[in-house]
């Protein structure tokens, strides 16, 4: 390898400076002056700061409520609501519970809407494959978390009772629902 080709290789790799005058059509030098070295700058030393006392925060006038006798009233604590619904609803009949048999993932909005309206839902997953069942249960878990609802299995991994916050299904109804054969739906 000749010396000029070796030099070009080193220049290509950025290990040496490339001689631009050898390249035909290269841009001429622009005639800029070399940058001024840092040592030649004129710089004033920074003034020495004297430590100051910290400034106390500004006092804001407080808002006080005064009763008719001139005494300051203390604010009362606000108790947050315990439930989204106004009261507890009891379900004493299977007829009050919506039964949903999803065939595709878009059917998940059906029982999501029922839960938002405060209605208990039975989700029957006997007729869906395992992948869709997993996706539907993930959707159910998210909806239950957001709405503060609860889930209760009625049969092994295929039928679930979803109850919204503030709704209680009586134990007798749950026992009758567990005895129902859902796989013949």
N, C-alpha and C positions, 0 to 999 in steps of 0.2 A: 504494500500500500504506500503510495507516495505521500510525501510530507504534506502537501496541500490538501489531499483527500482526508488525511488524518486530522488536520487542523479544522477542516469543514465538519467532520464528524464530532469533534470536541465542541465546536461552536454550536452545532445542532443540539447537542446534549446540554448546552449552556455552561460548559466548563471553562471556556475561554471566550473572549470578546470576538465578535465577528467583524471582519474587515469589510465594511460596506462599499468601499471604493472599488473593490474587485468585481462587484456585481453590476452588470450592465443595466442601466435604467434605474439605478438606486437613487433615492431622493438625496439631493445635496444637503450638506450640513446647514443648519439654520443659523449658525453664528451666535448662539446663546453663550453668555458668559458662564463660566463654571460657578456653581453655588458657593456662597460665602461660607467658609468654615465657621463652626460654632464658636471657636475661641475668639474670633474677631468681633463678635457682637458686643454692643455696648449695653450693659444691663445694670440697672440700679438694684442695690440690695433691697429686699423686702423690709418694710418698717417693722419694728418689734412691737407687737400688740401687748397692751397692758390688760391683765385679766379684769373682767367686770363682774359685778355682783349679779346673780340671776334675777330676772324680772319676775315678780310674783304675778300669777294669773289674775286677770281682771275679774273683779267680783261682779256677778250679775245679780240683780235683785231677784229674789225668789218670789214665786207666786204663792201666796197664802190665802186660804179661805178662812174667814173669821165669822163666827156665829154672832148672834145679836147681843151676847154678853161680852164680846171683845176677845174671846178665847180663839186660838188658832186650831182649826180642825185638821186632823190627820187624814190623809187620803185612805180610802178603803181599797183592799185588794180586789182585783177583778178575777173571778173564777172562770176559766175557759170552759166552753161546753164540752161535755163528755162524749157526745155522739152527734153525728150529722143529723139524725132524725130527732124529732121532738119527743118521742116516747118509745116505749118498747111495744112492738107488735107481736102478738102470739098467733102462730099458725096451728090450728087444731084439726085441719082436714087436708087430705092429699089433693083435693081439688083446687086448693089455693096455691099449689106449687106448679110452676111451668116445667114441662119436660122438653128438653132440646136434644135432638139426635143429629149432630153435625155430619155432613157428608164431605165438606171441604173446609179449608181454613177460613174462608170468608164468612162462614156460618158462626164464627166465634163472636161476631158483633151482636148476634141475637141474644146470647146469654149475658154478654156485657151490658147491653141496654136494659135487660130485665133487672140486673143487679143495681144499676144506677137508679132505677125507678123504685127500688126497695122491695122487690119481689124475690122470694127464694126460687132457685132453679135446680133441676136435676139434669146433669149432663151425662148422657149415655154414649160411651165411646166404643161400644161393641162392634160397630160396623165400619170403623176406620182402621187403617194400617198403623203399624208401630211408629213410623216417622211422623205422620200427621197427629197421632195421639200425643206424642212428645211435644210437638209444636203447640197444640191446643192446651196442654197442661201448663206450658210456659206462659201462654197468654192468660190463662186462668189465674196463675200465681201472681202475675203482675197486676191484673185487675183486682184481685182480692186484696193485695197489699195497698193499692191506691185507695180503694173504697173502704178499707177497714173491715172487710167481710171475712167469713170463715168457710172452711171446706171440711167435709166429712165424707169418708168413703162409705158407699152403700154395698158395693160388691168388690171383689178383688181386682184392683187396678183398672176398672172399666166404667164404673158408674159412681158419680160424686154428687153430693148435695151441697150446693153453694148457698149460704145464707148471708144477706147483707147485714151491715151494722144496724142494731136496733131491732132485729127480727129474731124471734126465738121459735123454733119448731118444737112442738111438744114431743116428749120422749115416746109416747104411744105411736105417734105418726112416724117417727124415725124407725121404730121397731117394725111397723107394718111395711115401710119402704124397703127395709133390709130383707124382708121375706119375699118381695116381689121378684119374679124371674124377668130380668131386663134383656136377656139375650134373645128372647123371642119377639122383640119389638119389630 
